[in-house]
Amino acid sequence: MTSESQDIVLEMRDVRASYGPFAALRGVSLGVSHAQIVALVGPHGGGKSAALKAICGLLPIDSGEIVFEGERIDGISVEKLVGRGIVYVDERRLIFASMSVMDNLLLGAYSRRRRNGSTAVRDDIETVLKLFPILGERQRQSAGTLSGGEKQMLSIGRAFMSAPRLLLLDCPSLRLAPILVKRVMNVISELRQHGITTLLVEQNVKAVSHIADHGFFMEKGRVVARGSPAELLSRSNGSRLVS
């Protein structure tokens, strides 16, 4: 076994999954190494979001294997996967609108307070507010009054509060202005300094080209190309995705 393969924390091995009669994943195989940022790119309906949902337990797989940190995890409940450090951020930016920004962040740490103590939680709050200074300015504000970009920052910040080892981000740039896309992507890049491995979905290769270590182009439920963002951009398939 090579040192590179020993560093892989997530593997999908010939994974197949369906939404009823529709085959969403048709033999997907990929690997993600520790603290990497890896992008799943491709057209709408290509299976990118389905891959994330399969990993985090929201989409049961029909066959194949999903392995995290050397252990098979397909078939394990969502709650247990969160306990193992696998955290999924939905493209809908699900937050508790009536609660304050700070209460949303603290809720992200709910399951680990007893395990890690209040000091660790307080330190992580400080880290989130450094990553997203605007959340510090809005911390007493109701989360529902935030802008779309601020809600995305809150969603990622709350995910960070659960101490993820694997962060799954579904379309983090969706409906964001270009300046906010760059800000959010820069923060995602900073998360690797905390040892977080990130697998994210994007339809726009260019949006992740400066932060991703590797990319997989998905189409019709299959991985049809793989390589660096620059390599995917150079392909005719990739050019269709750049807006």
C-alpha positions as CSV (number, residue, x, y, z in Angstrom):
1,M,0.0,0.0,0.0
2,T,1.4,3.4,-1.0
3,S,1.6,6.4,1.4
4,E,-1.0,8.1,-0.8
5,S,-3.5,5.3,-0.3
6,Q,-2.8,5.2,3.4
7,D,-3.8,8.9,3.5
8,I,-7.2,8.4,1.9
9,V,-10.0,9.0,4.4
10,L,-13.0,8.5,2.2
11,E,-13.6,6.0,-0.6
12,M,-16.6,5.2,-2.7
13,R,-16.2,1.8,-4.3
14,D,-18.5,1.1,-7.3
15,V,-21.5,2.7,-5.5
16,R,-24.9,2.5,-7.0
17,A,-28.0,4.2,-5.6
18,S,-31.5,5.1,-6.8
19,Y,-34.3,7.5,-6.2
20,G,-37.1,5.0,-6.7
21,P,-36.9,3.8,-10.4
22,F,-34.3,6.5,-11.2
23,A,-30.6,5.4,-11.1
24,A,-28.8,8.4,-9.4
25,L,-25.4,6.7,-9.0
26,R,-24.2,4.1,-11.5
27,G,-21.0,2.7,-10.2
28,V,-19.2,5.7,-8.7
29,S,-15.7,5.2,-7.4
30,L,-13.6,8.0,-5.9
31,G,-11.1,8.7,-3.1
32,V,-10.5,11.8,-1.0
33,S,-7.3,12.2,1.1
34,H,-6.9,13.9,4.5
35,A,-7.4,17.7,4.5
36,Q,-7.9,17.8,0.8
37,I,-10.6,19.9,-0.9
38,V,-12.2,17.8,-3.6
39,A,-14.9,19.0,-6.0
40,L,-17.6,17.1,-7.7
41,V,-18.5,19.1,-10.8
42,G,-20.7,18.5,-13.8
43,P,-24.2,19.4,-15.2
44,H,-27.4,19.4,-13.2
45,G,-28.7,15.9,-12.6
46,G,-25.2,14.3,-13.0
47,G,-25.3,12.6,-9.6
48,K,-23.1,15.0,-7.6
49,S,-25.6,15.8,-4.8
50,A,-26.7,12.1,-4.7
51,A,-23.0,11.2,-4.0
52,L,-23.0,13.5,-1.0
53,K,-26.3,12.2,0.3
54,A,-25.1,8.6,-0.1
55,I,-22.0,9.3,2.0
56,C,-23.9,11.0,4.8
57,G,-26.6,8.4,5.0
58,L,-29.5,10.3,3.5
59,L,-29.6,8.1,0.3
60,P,-29.3,4.4,0.9
61,I,-27.1,2.6,-1.6
62,D,-28.1,-0.4,-3.6
63,S,-24.6,-1.8,-4.0
64,G,-20.9,-1.0,-3.6
65,E,-19.1,0.3,-0.5
66,I,-18.5,3.6,1.2
67,V,-15.4,3.6,3.5
68,F,-14.4,6.3,5.9
69,E,-11.2,6.2,7.9
70,G,-10.8,2.6,7.1
71,E,-14.3,1.4,8.1
72,R,-17.3,0.8,6.0
73,I,-20.1,3.3,6.8
74,D,-22.9,2.6,4.3
75,G,-26.0,1.5,6.2
76,I,-25.0,3.5,9.3
77,S,-27.6,6.0,10.5
78,V,-27.2,9.7,9.9
79,E,-26.9,10.4,13.6
80,K,-24.1,8.0,14.0
81,L,-22.2,9.3,11.0
82,V,-22.4,12.9,12.5
83,G,-20.9,11.4,15.7
84,R,-18.1,10.1,13.5
85,G,-17.4,13.6,12.2
86,I,-19.2,13.5,8.9
87,V,-21.2,16.7,8.5
88,Y,-23.4,17.6,5.5
89,V,-24.4,21.2,4.6
90,D,-27.5,21.2,2.4
91,E,-27.8,23.5,-0.6
92,R,-30.9,25.0,1.0
93,R,-28.8,26.5,3.9
94,L,-31.1,25.1,6.5
95,I,-30.9,27.3,9.6
96,F,-33.2,28.1,12.5
97,A,-34.6,31.4,11.3
98,S,-36.2,32.5,14.5
99,M,-33.0,31.9,16.6
100,S,-30.1,34.3,16.8
101,V,-26.9,33.8,14.8
102,M,-25.0,32.8,18.0
103,D,-27.7,30.3,19.1
104,N,-27.5,28.7,15.7
105,L,-23.7,28.3,16.1
106,L,-24.0,26.9,19.6
107,L,-26.6,24.5,18.4
108,G,-24.0,23.1,16.0
109,A,-21.9,22.1,19.0
110,Y,-24.8,20.6,21.0
111,S,-23.8,16.9,20.5
112,R,-20.2,17.5,21.5
113,R,-20.5,19.8,24.6
114,R,-20.4,16.9,27.1
115,R,-17.7,15.2,25.2
116,N,-15.4,18.2,24.6
117,G,-16.4,20.7,27.3
118,S,-17.4,24.3,27.1
119,T,-13.8,25.5,26.6
120,A,-13.4,23.7,23.2
121,V,-16.8,25.1,22.1
122,R,-15.8,28.6,23.1
123,D,-12.5,28.3,21.2
124,D,-14.4,27.1,18.1
125,I,-16.9,30.0,18.4
126,E,-13.9,32.4,18.3
127,T,-12.5,30.6,15.2
128,V,-15.8,30.8,13.4
129,L,-16.1,34.6,14.1
130,K,-12.5,35.1,12.8
131,L,-13.4,33.1,9.7
132,F,-16.7,35.0,9.2
133,P,-16.4,38.5,10.9
134,I,-19.8,39.4,9.7
135,L,-21.3,36.7,11.9
136,G,-19.7,38.4,14.9
137,E,-21.4,41.7,13.9
138,R,-24.7,39.9,13.5
139,Q,-24.5,37.4,16.4
140,R,-27.6,38.7,18.3
141,Q,-29.6,39.1,15.0
142,S,-32.3,36.6,14.0
143,A,-30.8,34.2,11.5
144,G,-33.8,34.6,9.2
145,T,-32.9,38.3,8.6
146,L,-29.5,37.5,7.2
147,S,-28.7,37.8,3.5
148,G,-28.2,34.8,1.3
149,G,-24.4,35.0,1.6
150,E,-24.6,35.5,5.4
151,K,-26.9,32.4,5.7
152,Q,-24.3,30.4,3.8
153,M,-21.6,31.6,6.1
154,L,-23.7,30.7,9.1
155,S,-24.4,27.2,7.7
156,I,-20.7,26.5,7.2
157,G,-19.9,28.0,10.6
158,R,-22.5,25.9,12.3
159,A,-21.1,22.8,10.6
160,F,-17.6,23.7,11.8
161,M,-19.0,23.9,15.4
162,S,-19.8,20.2,15.2
163,A,-16.0,19.5,14.8
164,P,-16.2,17.7,11.4
165,R,-13.5,15.5,10.1
166,L,-15.3,15.3,6.7
167,L,-17.3,18.2,5.5
168,L,-19.8,17.7,2.7
169,L,-20.9,20.9,1.0
170,D,-23.7,20.9,-1.5
171,C,-23.4,23.9,-3.9
172,P,-21.9,26.5,-1.5
173,S,-21.8,29.2,-4.2
174,L,-25.5,28.7,-5.2
175,R,-27.2,32.1,-5.8
176,L,-24.3,34.1,-4.3
177,A,-22.9,37.3,-5.8
178,P,-19.4,36.7,-7.3
179,I,-17.7,38.7,-4.4
180,L,-19.4,36.4,-1.9
181,V,-18.5,33.3,-3.8
182,K,-14.8,34.2,-3.5
183,R,-15.2,35.0,0.2
184,V,-16.9,31.7,0.9
185,M,-14.4,29.7,-1.1
186,N,-11.5,31.3,0.7
187,V,-13.0,30.3,4.0
188,I,-13.5,26.7,2.8
189,S,-9.8,26.8,1.8
190,E,-8.8,27.9,5.4
191,L,-10.7,25.0,6.9
192,R,-8.0,22.6,5.7
193,Q,-5.7,24.2,8.3
194,H,-7.9,22.7,10.9
195,G,-7.4,19.2,9.5
196,I,-10.9,19.2,7.8
197,T,-11.3,17.2,4.7
198,T,-13.9,18.8,2.3
199,L,-15.9,17.2,-0.5
200,L,-18.1,19.8,-2.3
201,V,-20.5,19.9,-5.2
202,E,-20.2,22.7,-7.8
203,Q,-21.7,23.2,-11.2
204,N,-19.1,25.9,-12.0
205,V,-15.6,24.5,-12.2
206,K,-14.1,28.0,-12.2
207,A,-15.6,28.8,-8.8
208,V,-13.5,26.1,-7.1
209,S,-10.5,26.2,-9.4
210,H,-8.3,28.2,-7.0
211,I,-9.0,26.1,-3.9
212,A,-9.7,22.5,-4.9
213,D,-6.8,19.9,-4.9
214,H,-8.7,17.5,-7.2
215,G,-11.9,17.2,-9.1
216,F,-14.3,14.6,-10.4
217,F,-16.6,15.4,-13.4
218,M,-19.9,13.6,-13.0
219,E,-22.5,13.0,-15.7
220,K,-25.5,10.7,-15.8
221,G,-24.6,9.2,-12.4
222,R,-21.0,8.3,-13.4
223,V,-17.5,9.8,-12.9
224,V,-16.5,10.5,-16.5
225,A,-13.3,12.5,-15.9
226,R,-11.0,13.3,-13.0
227,G,-8.0,15.5,-12.4
228,S,-7.0,18.9,-11.2
229,P,-9.4,21.8,-11.6
230,A,-7.1,23.1,-14.4
231,E,-7.3,19.8,-16.2
232,L,-11.1,19.7,-15.9
233,L,-11.3,23.3,-17.2
234,S,-9.3,22.4,-20.2
235,R,-11.7,19.6,-21.2
236,S,-14.5,20.4,-23.6
237,N,-16.9,19.0,-21.0
238,G,-15.6,21.3,-18.3
239,S,-16.0,24.4,-20.5
240,R,-19.8,24.0,-20.5
241,L,-19.9,24.6,-16.8
242,V,-18.0,27.9,-16.6
243,S,-20.3,30.9,-16.1
